[in-house]
Amino acid sequence: MKTISLADLKKELQQLPAKELAELCLAAAKYKKDNKEYLGYLLFQSHDKTVFANEVKEEVDTHFFELRSQHNLYLTKKSLRKILRIINKYCKYLNDKAVAAELHIYFCYKLKNSGIPFGKSQLLINMYQQQLKKINSLVSSLHEDLQSDYARDIEKIAF
């Protein structure tokens, strides 16, 4: 089956009445949890990105709290990857590089202060370094004033 381009979809959606458009959105949300979450974000939370970012931080805090009882380094790695998947998903929703950088900095800060011996695992060291690279690339694309603000935060989380 051929995938239709976004331009064609946009043209077709603009021609539909509001009731049919709402039905199509609900049908798309029904088939995948991510679609439902994204539609919920667009409808209810996209107007205030800072509140949404704080909710994401609370979710990250919850996952790190659950992670404290984990003593197996292998399961810790899996849990950290899960947290990163959550952060990356929400960063796609936000589509704001400043907030994305803030969330990744928050992850690194939480990891560094969690007491997890991530220096013992090369995989965790690589994961941390990848996050630092991602943060630096996000920050470098921001305005100079924001770059200087985030530079102080990056210094706190650097090795």
C-alpha positions in Angstrom: 0.0 0.0 0.0 1.3 3.4 -1.0 1.8 6.1 1.7 0.1 9.4 0.9 2.2 12.5 1.2 1.5 15.1 3.9 0.7 17.7 1.3 -2.0 15.5 -0.2 -3.4 14.8 3.3 -3.4 18.5 4.1 -5.4 19.3 1.0 -7.9 16.6 1.6 -8.3 17.5 5.3 -8.9 21.2 4.5 -11.9 20.2 2.3 -13.6 18.1 5.0 -16.3 19.6 7.3 -15.5 19.9 11.0 -17.6 16.9 12.0 -15.9 14.5 9.7 -12.5 15.9 10.6 -13.2 15.3 14.3 -14.3 11.7 13.5 -11.1 11.1 11.6 -9.0 12.4 14.5 -10.8 10.1 16.9 -10.3 7.2 14.6 -6.6 7.9 14.3 -6.4 8.2 18.1 -8.2 4.9 18.6 -5.5 2.8 16.9 -2.4 3.9 18.7 -1.7 5.1 22.2 1.0 7.6 20.9 -1.6 9.2 18.6 -4.0 9.6 21.5 -1.3 11.1 23.8 -0.2 13.5 21.1 -3.8 14.6 20.3 -4.3 15.1 24.0 -1.2 17.2 24.2 -2.3 19.3 21.3 -5.7 19.9 22.6 -5.1 20.4 26.3 -1.5 21.1 27.1 0.2 22.7 24.1 -0.7 26.2 25.2 1.6 26.1 28.2 4.9 24.3 27.5 6.5 25.1 30.8 3.7 23.4 32.7 4.0 20.4 30.4 7.8 20.3 30.9 7.3 20.3 34.6 4.9 17.4 34.3 7.5 15.5 32.3 10.1 16.3 35.0 7.7 14.9 37.6 7.4 11.7 35.6 11.2 11.5 35.3 11.4 12.0 39.1 9.0 9.2 39.6 11.0 6.8 37.4 14.2 7.8 39.1 12.6 7.2 42.5 11.6 3.7 41.4 15.1 3.2 40.1 16.7 3.8 43.5 15.6 0.3 44.7 17.2 -1.3 41.7 20.5 -2.9 42.5 21.0 -4.8 39.2 23.0 -2.6 36.8 21.5 -4.4 33.8 18.0 -3.5 34.8 19.1 0.0 35.7 20.4 0.5 32.1 17.0 -0.7 30.8 15.2 1.7 33.1 17.4 4.6 32.1 16.7 3.8 28.4 13.0 3.8 29.2 13.3 7.3 30.8 15.1 8.6 27.7 12.5 7.2 25.4 9.8 9.0 27.4 11.8 12.3 27.3 12.5 11.9 23.5 8.8 11.3 22.9 7.7 14.4 24.8 10.4 16.5 23.1 8.9 15.5 19.8 5.5 16.7 21.1 6.9 20.0 22.3 8.9 20.8 19.1 10.9 23.4 21.1 14.7 23.0 21.3 15.0 25.1 24.4 12.6 22.9 26.4 14.1 19.8 24.9 17.6 20.9 26.1 16.1 21.6 29.5 14.6 18.1 29.8 17.8 16.4 28.7 19.8 18.5 31.1 17.4 17.5 33.8 17.9 13.8 33.0 21.7 14.2 33.2 21.4 16.1 36.5 19.1 13.4 37.9 21.4 10.6 36.7 24.5 12.3 38.1 22.9 12.9 41.5 21.1 9.6 41.7 23.9 7.6 43.2 23.8 5.1 40.3 27.4 4.0 39.8 27.3 4.8 36.0 31.0 5.2 35.9 31.3 1.4 36.3 29.5 0.7 33.1 30.9 1.8 29.7 27.3 1.6 28.3 26.1 4.1 30.9 29.1 6.3 30.3 28.3 6.3 26.6 24.6 7.0 27.2 25.6 10.0 29.4 28.0 11.3 26.8 25.4 10.9 24.1 23.0 13.0 26.1 25.7 15.7 26.5 26.3 15.7 22.8 22.5 16.0 22.2 22.3 18.9 24.7 25.2 20.7 23.1 23.7 20.4 19.6 20.3 21.6 20.9 21.8 24.5 22.7 24.1 25.5 19.8 21.0 26.1 17.7 19.4 28.5 20.2 19.8 32.3 20.6 23.0 33.5 22.1 21.4 34.6 25.4 19.8 31.2 25.9 23.1 29.5 25.0 24.8 31.4 27.9 22.0 30.4 30.3 22.3 26.8 29.4 26.1 26.8 29.4 26.0 27.2 33.2 23.6 24.2 33.5 25.9 22.1 31.2 28.9 22.9 33.4 27.0 21.5 36.4 26.4 18.1 34.7 29.7 17.7 32.8 32.1 15.1 34.0 
